[in-house]
């Protein structure tokens, strides 16, 4: 059984990984689709996941900065690997 504390921790980490999911999904879709379509679909997927799975999560600045930094790191690594 999962306690309430571990549920909130999993929700926090899941929400923090949403920008990374967007970057990875964009890179995967970009291989088959045009850039605007891939970008739009990846951001739409992230918005839908956030809406359905994290409806009550508050956005805090330190968490947002860490999530965007992680997404930028993943984008740089995927950019180097895809060349």
Number of C-alpha atoms within 10 A of each C-alpha: 3 6 7 9 9 10 10 12 11 12 16 16 12 15 23 20 17 21 22 21 19 22 22 17 18 22 19 14 17 16 11 10 13 10 14 11 13 19 19 13 17 23 18 13 16 20 13 12 15 16 12 9 12 14 9 10 13 10 11 8 9 8 15 14 12 13 19 16 14 17 21 15 14 17 19 13 11 15 11 9 8 9 5
